[in-house]
Amino acid sequence: MRIIITNESVYEWAAYYTVKCILDYSDQDKPFVLSFPLRYVNKSYYQKLLSFYNDNIVSF
């Protein structure tokens, strides 16, 4: 279990953590595959991931 104390929303933290994992793991030979259970994920999480994509930080 991981306890997270943060001033930002948990969904923002989760988006940062997801992008960090993508950048740490993926390279040209082994792309990162990402899937979500759409029913249980907040819209702000997707918005933050989209902002990372729009800023060319990560590519999906």
C-alpha distance matrix in Angstrom:
0.0 3.8 6.7 9.8 13.2 16.0 19.6 19.7 18.4 15.0 17.0 18.8 15.8 14.6 18.2 18.4 15.4 17.0 20.3 19.1 17.8 21.1 23.1 21.5 21.8 24.9 28.5 31.9 31.5 28.1 27.4 23.9 23.7 21.7 21.5 20.1 20.2 22.8 22.6 19.1 19.1 20.7 24.0 23.2 20.6 23.5 25.9 23.9 23.7 27.4 28.2 26.7 28.9 31.9 31.6 31.7 28.4 27.1 29.0 28.0
3.8 0.0 3.8 6.3 9.9 12.5 16.2 16.4 15.6 12.3 14.7 16.0 12.7 12.1 15.8 15.5 12.7 14.9 18.0 16.6 15.9 19.4 21.1 19.7 20.5 23.7 27.2 30.7 30.8 27.5 26.5 23.1 23.2 21.1 21.3 19.9 20.5 22.6 22.7 19.0 18.3 19.4 22.5 21.1 18.6 21.7 23.7 21.4 21.5 25.2 25.6 24.1 26.6 29.4 28.8 29.2 25.8 24.9 27.1 26.5
6.7 3.8 0.0 3.8 6.6 9.8 13.4 14.2 13.6 10.9 14.0 15.1 12.1 12.5 16.1 15.8 13.8 16.4 19.2 18.1 18.1 21.5 22.9 21.9 23.1 26.2 29.6 33.1 33.6 30.4 29.1 25.6 25.8 23.3 23.4 21.6 22.0 23.6 23.3 19.6 18.7 19.1 22.1 20.4 18.5 22.0 23.5 21.2 21.9 25.5 25.5 24.4 27.3 29.7 29.0 29.9 26.6 26.1 28.5 28.1
9.8 6.3 3.8 0.0 3.8 6.2 9.9 10.5 10.4 8.1 11.4 11.9 8.9 10.1 13.6 13.0 11.6 14.6 17.0 16.0 16.7 19.9 21.1 20.5 22.2 25.0 28.3 31.8 32.7 29.6 28.1 24.6 24.9 22.3 22.7 20.9 21.6 22.7 22.8 19.1 17.6 17.4 20.0 17.8 16.1 19.6 20.7 18.2 19.3 22.8 22.4 21.5 24.5 26.7 25.9 27.0 23.8 23.6 26.3 26.2
13.2 9.9 6.6 3.8 0.0 3.8 7.1 9.0 9.8 8.9 12.5 12.4 9.9 12.2 15.2 14.3 13.8 17.1 19.0 18.0 19.4 22.4 23.2 22.9 24.9 27.6 30.8 34.3 35.4 32.5 30.9 27.5 27.9 25.2 25.6 23.6 24.3 25.1 24.9 21.3 19.6 18.7 21.0 18.4 17.3 21.0 21.4 18.9 20.6 23.9 23.0 22.4 25.7 27.5 26.4 27.9 24.8 25.2 28.1 28.3
16.0 12.5 9.8 6.2 3.8 0.0 3.8 5.5 7.3 7.5 10.8 9.8 7.9 11.1 13.3 12.3 12.8 16.0 17.4 16.8 18.7 21.4 21.9 22.1 24.5 26.7 29.8 33.1 34.6 31.9 30.0 26.7 27.2 24.5 25.0 23.1 24.0 24.3 24.4 21.0 18.8 17.4 19.0 16.0 15.3 18.9 18.8 16.1 18.2 21.2 20.0 19.6 23.1 24.5 23.4 25.2 22.3 23.1 26.1 26.6
19.6 16.2 13.4 9.9 7.1 3.8 0.0 3.8 6.7 8.8 11.5 10.1 9.5 12.9 14.5 13.6 15.0 18.0 18.9 18.8 21.1 23.3 23.7 24.4 26.9 28.8 31.7 34.8 36.7 34.1 31.9 28.7 29.2 26.3 26.7 24.7 25.6 25.3 25.3 22.1 19.7 17.6 18.7 15.4 15.6 19.1 18.2 15.8 18.5 21.0 19.4 19.6 23.2 24.0 22.9 25.2 22.7 23.8 26.9 27.5
19.7 16.4 14.2 10.5 9.0 5.5 3.8 0.0 3.8 6.5 8.3 6.5 6.9 10.3 11.3 11.0 12.9 15.3 16.1 16.7 19.0 20.8 21.4 22.6 24.8 26.4 29.3 32.3 34.2 31.6 29.1 26.0 26.2 23.2 23.7 21.6 22.6 22.1 22.4 19.4 16.7 14.4 15.2 11.8 12.0 15.4 14.4 12.1 14.9 17.4 15.8 16.3 19.8 20.6 19.8 22.2 19.9 20.8 23.6 24.2
18.4 15.6 13.6 10.4 9.8 7.3 6.7 3.8 0.0 3.8 5.3 5.3 6.5 8.7 10.1 11.0 12.5 14.3 15.8 16.9 18.6 20.3 21.5 22.8 24.5 26.0 29.1 32.0 33.7 30.8 28.2 24.8 24.6 21.3 21.2 18.7 19.4 18.7 18.8 15.8 13.2 10.9 12.2 9.1 9.4 13.0 12.7 11.0 13.7 16.2 15.5 16.2 19.3 20.4 20.2 22.5 20.3 20.6 23.0 23.0
15.0 12.3 10.9 8.1 8.9 7.5 8.8 6.5 3.8 0.0 3.8 5.4 5.0 6.1 8.6 9.9 10.3 12.1 14.2 15.1 16.3 18.2 19.9 20.7 22.2 23.9 27.2 30.2 31.5 28.5 26.0 22.5 22.1 18.8 18.7 16.2 16.9 16.8 16.9 13.6 11.3 10.0 12.1 9.8 8.7 12.5 13.3 11.4 13.3 16.3 16.2 16.4 19.2 21.0 21.0 22.6 20.1 19.9 22.1 21.7
17.0 14.7 14.0 11.4 12.5 10.8 11.5 8.3 5.3 3.8 0.0 3.8 5.4 4.9 6.1 8.7 9.7 10.3 12.3 14.1 15.1 16.3 18.3 19.7 20.8 22.0 25.3 28.0 29.5 26.5 23.7 20.2 19.6 16.1 15.9 13.4 14.4 13.9 14.5 11.6 8.6 7.1 8.8 6.5 4.9 8.7 9.7 8.3 9.9 12.8 13.2 13.6 16.1 17.9 18.4 19.9 17.8 17.3 19.2 18.5
18.8 16.0 15.1 11.9 12.4 9.8 10.1 6.5 5.3 5.4 3.8 0.0 3.8 5.4 5.1 6.3 8.6 9.8 10.7 12.4 14.3 15.4 16.6 18.3 20.0 21.1 24.1 26.8 28.7 26.0 23.2 20.0 20.0 16.9 17.4 15.6 17.2 16.6 17.7 15.1 11.8 10.1 10.6 7.4 6.1 9.3 9.1 6.5 8.7 11.6 11.0 11.1 14.2 15.7 15.6 17.4 15.2 15.3 17.7 17.9
15.8 12.7 12.1 8.9 9.9 7.9 9.5 6.9 6.5 5.0 5.4 3.8 0.0 3.8 5.4 5.1 6.1 8.6 10.0 10.5 12.3 14.3 15.4 16.3 18.2 19.9 23.1 26.1 27.7 25.0 22.6 19.3 19.7 16.9 17.7 16.2 17.9 18.1 19.2 16.2 13.2 12.4 13.6 10.8 8.8 12.0 12.5 9.5 10.7 14.1 13.6 12.8 15.9 17.9 17.3 18.6 15.8 15.8 18.5 18.7
14.6 12.1 12.5 10.1 12.2 11.1 12.9 10.3 8.7 6.1 4.9 5.4 3.8 0.0 3.8 5.5 5.0 6.0 8.6 9.7 10.4 12.2 14.2 15.1 16.2 17.8 21.3 24.2 25.5 22.4 20.0 16.5 16.4 13.5 14.1 12.5 14.4 15.0 16.3 13.4 10.5 10.6 12.3 10.3 7.3 10.2 11.8 9.4 9.5 13.2 13.6 12.6 15.1 17.7 17.6 18.4 15.6 14.7 16.9 16.5
18.2 15.8 16.1 13.6 15.2 13.3 14.5 11.3 10.1 8.6 6.1 5.1 5.4 3.8 0.0 3.8 5.4 5.0 6.2 8.5 9.9 10.5 12.3 14.1 15.3 16.2 19.4 22.0 23.7 21.0 18.2 14.9 15.1 12.2 13.2 12.2 14.7 14.7 16.6 14.4 11.0 10.7 11.2 9.1 5.8 7.8 9.0 6.2 5.8 9.6 10.0 8.9 11.3 13.9 13.9 14.7 12.2 11.4 13.6 13.4
18.4 15.5 15.8 13.0 14.3 12.3 13.6 11.0 11.0 9.9 8.7 6.3 5.1 5.5 3.8 0.0 3.8 5.5 5.2 6.1 8.7 9.9 10.6 12.1 14.2 15.5 18.3 21.4 23.2 20.8 18.4 15.4 16.4 14.2 16.0 15.5 18.1 18.4 20.4 18.0 14.7 14.3 14.7 12.1 9.4 11.2 11.7 8.2 8.0 11.4 10.8 8.8 11.9 14.3 13.3 14.0 10.9 10.9 13.9 14.6
15.4 12.7 13.8 11.6 13.8 12.8 15.0 12.9 12.5 10.3 9.7 8.6 6.1 5.0 5.4 3.8 0.0 3.8 5.5 5.0 6.2 8.6 9.9 10.4 12.1 14.1 17.3 20.6 21.9 19.2 17.2 14.0 15.0 13.0 14.8 14.5 17.1 18.2 20.1 17.5 14.6 15.2 16.3 14.3 11.0 12.9 14.3 11.2 10.3 14.0 14.1 11.8 14.3 17.2 16.4 16.4 13.1 12.3 15.0 15.2
17.0 14.9 16.4 14.6 17.1 16.0 18.0 15.3 14.3 12.1 10.3 9.8 8.6 6.0 5.0 5.5 3.8 0.0 3.8 5.4 5.2 6.2 8.7 9.9 10.6 11.9 15.3 18.2 19.5 16.5 14.2 10.8 11.4 9.2 11.3 11.5 14.5 15.6 18.0 15.9 13.0 14.1 15.0 13.6 10.0 11.0 13.0 10.5 8.4 12.0 13.0 10.6 12.2 15.6 15.5 15.0 12.1 10.2 12.2 11.8
20.3 18.0 19.2 17.0 19.0 17.4 18.9 16.1 15.8 14.2 12.3 10.7 10.0 8.6 6.2 5.2 5.5 3.8 0.0 3.8 5.4 5.0 6.1 8.5 9.9 10.5 13.4 16.2 18.1 15.7 13.2 10.5 12.0 10.5 13.2 14.0 17.3 17.9 20.6 18.9 15.7 16.3 16.3 14.6 11.3 11.6 12.8 10.0 7.6 10.7 11.1 7.9 9.6 12.9 12.3 11.5 8.4 6.9 9.6 10.3
19.1 16.6 18.1 16.0 18.0 16.8 18.8 16.7 16.9 15.1 14.1 12.4 10.5 9.7 8.5 6.1 5.0 5.4 3.8 0.0 3.8 5.4 5.2 6.0 8.5 10.2 13.0 16.4 18.0 15.8 14.1 11.6 13.8 12.9 15.8 16.6 19.8 20.9 23.4 21.3 18.3 19.0 19.5 17.5 14.2 15.1 16.2 13.0 11.2 14.3 14.2 10.9 12.8 16.0 14.6 13.7 10.1 9.3 12.3 13.3
17.8 15.9 18.1 16.7 19.4 18.7 21.1 19.0 18.6 16.3 15.1 14.3 12.3 10.4 9.9 8.7 6.2 5.2 5.4 3.8 0.0 3.8 5.5 5.1 5.9 8.2 11.7 15.1 16.0 13.3 11.9 9.0 11.1 10.6 13.6 14.9 18.1 19.7 22.3 20.3 17.8 19.2 20.1 18.7 15.1 15.8 17.7 15.0 12.6 15.8 16.4 13.3 14.5 18.0 17.2 15.8 12.5 10.7 12.7 12.9
21.1 19.4 21.5 19.9 22.4 21.4 23.3 20.8 20.3 18.2 16.3 15.4 14.3 12.2 10.5 9.9 8.6 6.2 5.0 5.4 3.8 0.0 3.8 5.5 5.3 5.7 9.1 12.1 13.5 10.9 8.8 6.2 8.7 8.7 12.3 14.2 17.8 19.1 22.1 20.7 18.0 19.5 19.7 18.7 15.1 14.9 16.7 14.4 11.4 13.9 15.0 11.6 12.0 15.6 15.2 13.2 10.4 7.8 9.2 9.4
23.1 21.1 22.9 21.1 23.2 21.9 23.7 21.4 21.5 19.9 18.3 16.6 15.4 14.2 12.3 10.6 9.9 8.7 6.1 5.2 5.5 3.8 0.0 3.8 5.6 5.8 8.0 11.3 13.3 11.6 10.1 8.7 11.9 12.4 15.9 17.8 21.4 22.5 25.5 24.0 21.1 22.1 22.1 20.6 17.3 17.2 18.3 15.6 12.9 15.1 15.3 11.6 12.2 15.5 14.2 12.0 8.8 7.3 9.5 11.1
21.5 19.7 21.9 20.5 22.9 22.1 24.4 22.6 22.8 20.7 19.7 18.3 16.3 15.1 14.1 12.1 10.4 9.9 8.5 6.0 5.1 5.5 3.8 0.0 3.8 6.1 8.5 12.2 13.3 11.5 11.1 9.8 13.1 13.8 17.3 19.2 22.6 24.2 27.1 25.2 22.7 24.0 24.5 23.0 19.5 19.8 21.3 18.4 15.9 18.5 18.7 15.1 15.9 19.2 17.8 15.7 12.4 11.1 13.1 14.3
21.8 20.5 23.1 22.2 24.9 24.5 26.9 24.8 24.5 22.2 20.8 20.0 18.2 16.2 15.3 14.2 12.1 10.6 9.9 8.5 5.9 5.3 5.6 3.8 0.0 3.8 6.8 10.4 10.7 8.2 8.2 7.0 10.3 11.8 15.3 17.8 21.2 23.1 26.0 24.5 22.3 24.1 24.7 23.8 20.2 20.1 22.1 19.6 16.7 19.2 20.1 16.6 16.8 20.3 19.5 17.1 14.2 12.0 13.0 13.3
24.9 23.7 26.2 25.0 27.6 26.7 28.8 26.4 26.0 23.9 22.0 21.1 19.9 17.8 16.2 15.5 14.1 11.9 10.5 10.2 8.2 5.7 5.8 6.1 3.8 0.0 3.8 7.0 7.9 5.8 5.1 5.3 9.1 11.2 15.0 17.8 21.4 23.0 26.3 25.2 22.9 24.7 24.7 24.0 20.5 19.8 21.6 19.6 16.2 18.1 19.2 15.7 15.1 18.6 18.1 15.1 12.9 10.3 10.4 10.9
28.5 27.2 29.6 28.3 30.8 29.8 31.7 29.3 29.1 27.2 25.3 24.1 23.1 21.3 19.4 18.3 17.3 15.3 13.4 13.0 11.7 9.1 8.0 8.5 6.8 3.8 0.0 3.8 5.6 5.5 6.0 8.0 11.7 14.3 18.0 21.1 24.7 26.1 29.5 28.7 26.3 27.9 27.7 26.9 23.6 22.5 24.0 22.1 18.7 20.0 21.0 17.4 16.4 19.5 18.8 15.4 13.8 11.5 11.3 12.3
31.9 30.7 33.1 31.8 34.3 33.1 34.8 32.3 32.0 30.2 28.0 26.8 26.1 24.2 22.0 21.4 20.6 18.2 16.2 16.4 15.1 12.1 11.3 12.2 10.4 7.0 3.8 0.0 3.8 5.8 6.3 9.6 12.7 15.7 19.3 22.6 26.2 27.4 31.0 30.6 28.2 29.9 29.4 28.9 25.8 24.2 25.7 24.1 20.6 21.3 22.5 19.2 17.5 20.3 20.0 16.3 15.5 13.1 11.9 12.8
31.5 30.8 33.6 32.7 35.4 34.6 36.7 34.2 33.7 31.5 29.5 28.7 27.7 25.5 23.7 23.2 21.9 19.5 18.1 18.0 16.0 13.5 13.3 13.3 10.7 7.9 5.6 3.8 0.0 3.8 6.4 9.9 12.6 16.1 19.4 22.9 26.3 28.0 31.4 31.0 29.1 31.2 31.0 30.8 27.4 26.0 27.9 26.4 22.8 23.8 25.3 22.1 20.4 23.5 23.3 19.8 18.7 16.1 14.8 14.9
28.1 27.5 30.4 29.6 32.5 31.9 34.1 31.6 30.8 28.5 26.5 26.0 25.0 22.4 21.0 20.8 19.2 16.5 15.7 15.8 13.3 10.9 11.6 11.5 8.2 5.8 5.5 5.8 3.8 0.0 3.8 6.6 9.2 12.7 16.0 19.5 22.8 24.7 28.0 27.5 25.7 28.0 28.1 28.1 24.6 23.3 25.5 24.1 20.5 21.9 23.6 20.4 19.0 22.4 22.5 19.2 17.8 14.8 13.6 13.0
27.4 26.5 29.1 28.1 30.9 30.0 31.9 29.1 28.2 26.0 23.7 23.2 22.6 20.0 18.2 18.4 17.2 14.2 13.2 14.1 11.9 8.8 10.1 11.1 8.2 5.1 6.0 6.3 6.4 3.8 0.0 3.8 6.4 9.7 13.1 16.6 20.1 21.6 25.1 24.7 22.7 24.9 24.7 24.7 21.3 19.8 22.0 20.8 17.1 18.3 20.2 17.3 15.6 19.1 19.5 16.3 15.1 11.8 10.2 9.3
23.9 23.1 25.6 24.6 27.5 26.7 28.7 26.0 24.8 22.5 20.2 20.0 19.3 16.5 14.9 15.4 14.0 10.8 10.5 11.6 9.0 6.2 8.7 9.8 7.0 5.3 8.0 9.6 9.9 6.6 3.8 0.0 3.8 6.4 10.1 13.3 16.9 18.5 21.8 21.2 19.2 21.4 21.6 21.6 18.1 16.9 19.4 18.1 14.4 16.2 18.3 15.4 14.3 18.0 18.5 15.9 14.3 10.7 9.7 8.3
23.7 23.2 25.8 24.9 27.9 27.2 29.2 26.2 24.6 22.1 19.6 20.0 19.7 16.4 15.1 16.4 15.0 11.4 12.0 13.8 11.1 8.7 11.9 13.1 10.3 9.1 11.7 12.7 12.6 9.2 6.4 3.8 0.0 3.8 6.8 10.4 13.8 15.5 18.9 18.7 17.1 19.6 19.9 20.5 17.1 15.6 18.6 17.9 14.3 15.9 18.6 16.4 15.0 18.6 19.8 17.6 16.3 12.6 11.0 8.3
21.7 21.1 23.3 22.3 25.2 24.5 26.3 23.2 21.3 18.8 16.1 16.9 16.9 13.5 12.2 14.2 13.0 9.2 10.5 12.9 10.6 8.7 12.4 13.8 11.8 11.2 14.3 15.7 16.1 12.7 9.7 6.4 3.8 0.0 3.8 6.9 10.5 12.1 15.4 15.1 13.3 15.9 16.3 17.0 13.6 12.3 15.5 15.0 11.6 13.5 16.4 14.6 13.7 17.3 18.7 17.2 15.7 12.2 11.1 8.2
21.5 21.3 23.4 22.7 25.6 25.0 26.7 23.7 21.2 18.7 15.9 17.4 17.7 14.1 13.2 16.0 14.8 11.3 13.2 15.8 13.6 12.3 15.9 17.3 15.3 15.0 18.0 19.3 19.4 16.0 13.1 10.1 6.8 3.8 0.0 3.8 7.0 8.8 12.1 12.2 11.1 14.1 14.8 16.3 13.2 11.9 15.5 15.7 12.8 14.5 17.8 16.7 15.8 19.1 21.0 19.9 18.7 15.3 14.1 10.8
20.1 19.9 21.6 20.9 23.6 23.1 24.7 21.6 18.7 16.2 13.4 15.6 16.2 12.5 12.2 15.5 14.5 11.5 14.0 16.6 14.9 14.2 17.8 19.2 17.8 17.8 21.1 22.6 22.9 19.5 16.6 13.3 10.4 6.9 3.8 0.0 3.8 5.6 8.6 8.4 7.5 10.8 12.0 13.8 10.9 10.1 13.9 14.5 12.3 14.2 17.4 17.0 16.6 19.6 21.6 21.1 19.8 16.8 16.2 13.1
20.2 20.5 22.0 21.6 24.3 24.0 25.6 22.6 19.4 16.9 14.4 17.2 17.9 14.4 14.7 18.1 17.1 14.5 17.3 19.8 18.1 17.8 21.4 22.6 21.2 21.4 24.7 26.2 26.3 22.8 20.1 16.9 13.8 10.5 7.0 3.8 0.0 3.8 5.6 5.9 6.8 10.4 12.2 14.6 12.4 12.0 15.6 16.7 15.1 16.9 20.0 20.0 19.8 22.5 24.7 24.5 23.3 20.5 19.8 16.7
22.8 22.6 23.6 22.7 25.1 24.3 25.3 22.1 18.7 16.8 13.9 16.6 18.1 15.0 14.7 18.4 18.2 15.6 17.9 20.9 19.7 19.1 22.5 24.2 23.1 23.0 26.1 27.4 28.0 24.7 21.6 18.5 15.5 12.1 8.8 5.6 3.8 0.0 3.8 5.6 5.7 8.5 9.5 12.5 11.1 10.0 13.4 15.3 14.1 15.1 18.4 19.1 18.7 20.9 23.4 23.7 22.9 20.3 19.5 16.5
22.6 22.7 23.3 22.8 24.9 24.4 25.3 22.4 18.8 16.9 14.5 17.7 19.2 16.3 16.6 20.4 20.1 18.0 20.6 23.4 22.3 22.1 25.5 27.1 26.0 26.3 29.5 31.0 31.4 28.0 25.1 21.8 18.9 15.4 12.1 8.6 5.6 3.8 0.0 3.8 6.0 8.4 10.1 13.4 12.5 12.3 15.4 17.3 16.7 17.9 20.9 21.8 21.8 23.9 26.3 26.8 26.0 23.6 23.1 20.2
19.1 19.0 19.6 19.1 21.3 21.0 22.1 19.4 15.8 13.6 11.6 15.1 16.2 13.4 14.4 18.0 17.5 15.9 18.9 21.3 20.3 20.7 24.0 25.2 24.5 25.2 28.7 30.6 31.0 27.5 24.7 21.2 18.7 15.1 12.2 8.4 5.9 5.6 3.8 0.0 3.8 6.6 9.6 12.0 10.8 11.7 14.7 16.0 15.7 17.6 20.1 20.8 21.4 23.7 25.6 26.3 24.9 22.8 22.8 20.3
19.1 18.3 18.7 17.6 19.6 18.8 19.7 16.7 13.2 11.3 8.6 11.8 13.2 10.5 11.0 14.7 14.6 13.0 15.7 18.3 17.8 18.0 21.1 22.7 22.3 22.9 26.3 28.2 29.1 25.7 22.7 19.2 17.1 13.3 11.1 7.5 6.8 5.7 6.0 3.8 0.0 3.8 6.6 8.6 7.0 8.1 11.1 12.2 12.0 14.0 16.4 17.1 17.9 20.1 21.9 22.7 21.4 19.5 19.8 17.6
20.7 19.4 19.1 17.4 18.7 17.4 17.6 14.4 10.9 10.0 7.1 10.1 12.4 10.6 10.7 14.3 15.2 14.1 16.3 19.0 19.2 19.5 22.1 24.0 24.1 24.7 27.9 29.9 31.2 28.0 24.9 21.4 19.6 15.9 14.1 10.8 10.4 8.5 8.4 6.6 3.8 0.0 3.8 5.5 5.6 7.2 9.1 10.5 11.5 13.1 14.9 16.3 17.5 19.0 20.8 22.2 21.1 19.7 20.4 18.7
24.0 22.5 22.1 20.0 21.0 19.0 18.7 15.2 12.2 12.1 8.8 10.6 13.6 12.3 11.2 14.7 16.3 15.0 16.3 19.5 20.1 19.7 22.1 24.5 24.7 24.7 27.7 29.4 31.0 28.1 24.7 21.6 19.9 16.3 14.8 12.0 12.2 9.5 10.1 9.6 6.6 3.8 0.0 3.8 5.4 5.3 6.3 8.8 10.1 10.6 12.5 14.6 15.4 16.4 18.5 20.2 19.7 18.5 18.9 17.4
23.2 21.1 20.4 17.8 18.4 16.0 15.4 11.8 9.1 9.8 6.5 7.4 10.8 10.3 9.1 12.1 14.3 13.6 14.6 17.5 18.7 18.7 20.6 23.0 23.8 24.0 26.9 28.9 30.8 28.1 24.7 21.6 20.5 17.0 16.3 13.8 14.6 12.5 13.4 12.0 8.6 5.5 3.8 0.0 3.8 5.4 4.9 6.1 8.6 9.6 10.4 12.5 14.1 15.0 16.5 18.6 17.7 17.2 18.3 17.5
20.6 18.6 18.5 16.1 17.3 15.3 15.6 12.0 9.4 8.7 4.9 6.1 8.8 7.3 5.8 9.4 11.0 10.0 11.3 14.2 15.1 15.1 17.3 19.5 20.2 20.5 23.6 25.8 27.4 24.6 21.3 18.1 17.1 13.6 13.2 10.9 12.4 11.1 12.5 10.8 7.0 5.6 5.4 3.8 0.0 3.8 5.4 5.3 6.3 8.6 10.0 10.9 12.6 14.3 15.6 17.1 15.7 14.7 15.8 14.9
23.5 21.7 22.0 19.6 21.0 18.9 19.1 15.4 13.0 12.5 8.7 9.3 12.0 10.2 7.8 11.2 12.9 11.0 11.6 15.1 15.8 14.9 17.2 19.8 20.1 19.8 22.5 24.2 26.0 23.3 19.8 16.9 15.6 12.3 11.9 10.1 12.0 10.0 12.3 11.7 8.1 7.2 5.3 5.4 3.8 0.0 3.8 5.4 5.0 6.0 8.6 9.9 10.4 12.1 14.2 15.3 14.7 13.2 13.7 12.3
25.9 23.7 23.5 20.7 21.4 18.8 18.2 14.4 12.7 13.3 9.7 9.1 12.5 11.8 9.0 11.7 14.3 13.0 12.8 16.2 17.7 16.7 18.3 21.3 22.1 21.6 24.0 25.7 27.9 25.5 22.0 19.4 18.6 15.5 15.5 13.9 15.6 13.4 15.4 14.7 11.1 9.1 6.3 4.9 5.4 3.8 0.0 3.8 5.5 5.0 6.2 8.8 9.7 10.3 12.3 14.3 14.1 13.5 14.3 13.9
23.9 21.4 21.2 18.2 18.9 16.1 15.8 12.1 11.0 11.4 8.3 6.5 9.5 9.4 6.2 8.2 11.2 10.5 10.0 13.0 15.0 14.4 15.6 18.4 19.6 19.6 22.1 24.1 26.4 24.1 20.8 18.1 17.9 15.0 15.7 14.5 16.7 15.3 17.3 16.0 12.2 10.5 8.8 6.1 5.3 5.4 3.8 0.0 3.8 5.3 5.0 6.4 8.7 9.8 10.7 12.7 11.6 11.5 13.3 13.5
23.7 21.5 21.9 19.3 20.6 18.2 18.5 14.9 13.7 13.3 9.9 8.7 10.7 9.5 5.8 8.0 10.3 8.4 7.6 11.2 12.6 11.4 12.9 15.9 16.7 16.2 18.7 20.6 22.8 20.5 17.1 14.4 14.3 11.6 12.8 12.3 15.1 14.1 16.7 15.7 12.0 11.5 10.1 8.6 6.3 5.0 5.5 3.8 0.0 3.8 5.4 5.1 6.3 8.7 10.0 10.8 9.7 8.6 9.9 9.7
27.4 25.2 25.5 22.8 23.9 21.2 21.0 17.4 16.2 16.3 12.8 11.6 14.1 13.2 9.6 11.4 14.0 12.0 10.7 14.3 15.8 13.9 15.1 18.5 19.2 18.1 20.0 21.3 23.8 21.9 18.3 16.2 15.9 13.5 14.5 14.2 16.9 15.1 17.9 17.6 14.0 13.1 10.6 9.6 8.6 6.0 5.0 5.3 3.8 0.0 3.8 5.3 4.9 6.1 8.5 9.8 10.0 9.2 9.6 9.7
28.2 25.6 25.5 22.4 23.0 20.0 19.4 15.8 15.5 16.2 13.2 11.0 13.6 13.6 10.0 10.8 14.1 13.0 11.1 14.2 16.4 15.0 15.3 18.7 20.1 19.2 21.0 22.5 25.3 23.6 20.2 18.3 18.6 16.4 17.8 17.4 20.0 18.4 20.9 20.1 16.4 14.9 12.5 10.4 10.0 8.6 6.2 5.0 5.4 3.8 0.0 3.8 5.3 5.0 6.1 8.6 8.8 9.5 11.0 12.2
26.7 24.1 24.4 21.5 22.4 19.6 19.6 16.3 16.2 16.4 13.6 11.1 12.8 12.6 8.9 8.8 11.8 10.6 7.9 10.9 13.3 11.6 11.6 15.1 16.6 15.7 17.4 19.2 22.1 20.4 17.3 15.4 16.4 14.6 16.7 17.0 20.0 19.1 21.8 20.8 17.1 16.3 14.6 12.5 10.9 9.9 8.8 6.4 5.1 5.3 3.8 0.0 3.8 5.5 5.2 6.4 5.3 6.1 8.4 10.3
28.9 26.6 27.3 24.5 25.7 23.1 23.2 19.8 19.3 19.2 16.1 14.2 15.9 15.1 11.3 11.9 14.3 12.2 9.6 12.8 14.5 12.0 12.2 15.9 16.8 15.1 16.4 17.5 20.4 19.0 15.6 14.3 15.0 13.7 15.8 16.6 19.8 18.7 21.8 21.4 17.9 17.5 15.4 14.1 12.6 10.4 9.7 8.7 6.3 4.9 5.3 3.8 0.0 3.8 5.4 5.1 5.9 5.2 5.8 7.6
31.9 29.4 29.7 26.7 27.5 24.5 24.0 20.6 20.4 21.0 17.9 15.7 17.9 17.7 13.9 14.3 17.2 15.6 12.9 16.0 18.0 15.6 15.5 19.2 20.3 18.6 19.5 20.3 23.5 22.4 19.1 18.0 18.6 17.3 19.1 19.6 22.5 20.9 23.9 23.7 20.1 19.0 16.4 15.0 14.3 12.1 10.3 9.8 8.7 6.1 5.0 5.5 3.8 0.0 3.8 5.4 7.7 8.4 8.9 10.9
31.6 28.8 29.0 25.9 26.4 23.4 22.9 19.8 20.2 21.0 18.4 15.6 17.3 17.6 13.9 13.3 16.4 15.5 12.3 14.6 17.2 15.2 14.2 17.8 19.5 18.1 18.8 20.0 23.3 22.5 19.5 18.5 19.8 18.7 21.0 21.6 24.7 23.4 26.3 25.6 21.9 20.8 18.5 16.5 15.6 14.2 12.3 10.7 10.0 8.5 6.1 5.2 5.4 3.8 0.0 3.9 5.5 7.9 9.7 12.5
31.7 29.2 29.9 27.0 27.9 25.2 25.2 22.2 22.5 22.6 19.9 17.4 18.6 18.4 14.7 14.0 16.4 15.0 11.5 13.7 15.8 13.2 12.0 15.7 17.1 15.1 15.4 16.3 19.8 19.2 16.3 15.9 17.6 17.2 19.9 21.1 24.5 23.7 26.8 26.3 22.7 22.2 20.2 18.6 17.1 15.3 14.3 12.7 10.8 9.8 8.6 6.4 5.1 5.4 3.9 0.0 3.8 5.5 6.9 10.3
28.4 25.8 26.6 23.8 24.8 22.3 22.7 19.9 20.3 20.1 17.8 15.2 15.8 15.6 12.2 10.9 13.1 12.1 8.4 10.1 12.5 10.4 8.8 12.4 14.2 12.9 13.8 15.5 18.7 17.8 15.1 14.3 16.3 15.7 18.7 19.8 23.3 22.9 26.0 24.9 21.4 21.1 19.7 17.7 15.7 14.7 14.1 11.6 9.7 10.0 8.8 5.3 5.9 7.7 5.5 3.8 0.0 3.8 7.0 10.3
27.1 24.9 26.1 23.6 25.2 23.1 23.8 20.8 20.6 19.9 17.3 15.3 15.8 14.7 11.4 10.9 12.3 10.2 6.9 9.3 10.7 7.8 7.3 11.1 12.0 10.3 11.5 13.1 16.1 14.8 11.8 10.7 12.6 12.2 15.3 16.8 20.5 20.3 23.6 22.8 19.5 19.7 18.5 17.2 14.7 13.2 13.5 11.5 8.6 9.2 9.5 6.1 5.2 8.4 7.9 5.5 3.8 0.0 3.8 6.8
29.0 27.1 28.5 26.3 28.1 26.1 26.9 23.6 23.0 22.1 19.2 17.7 18.5 16.9 13.6 13.9 15.0 12.2 9.6 12.3 12.7 9.2 9.5 13.1 13.0 10.4 11.3 11.9 14.8 13.6 10.2 9.7 11.0 11.1 14.1 16.2 19.8 19.5 23.1 22.8 19.8 20.4 18.9 18.3 15.8 13.7 14.3 13.3 9.9 9.6 11.0 8.4 5.8 8.9 9.7 6.9 7.0 3.8 0.0 3.8
28.0 26.5 28.1 26.2 28.3 26.6 27.5 24.2 23.0 21.7 18.5 17.9 18.7 16.5 13.4 14.6 15.2 11.8 10.3 13.3 12.9 9.4 11.1 14.3 13.3 10.9 12.3 12.8 14.9 13.0 9.3 8.3 8.3 8.2 10.8 13.1 16.7 16.5 20.2 20.3 17.6 18.7 17.4 17.5 14.9 12.3 13.9 13.5 9.7 9.7 12.2 10.3 7.6 10.9 12.5 10.3 10.3 6.8 3.8 0.0
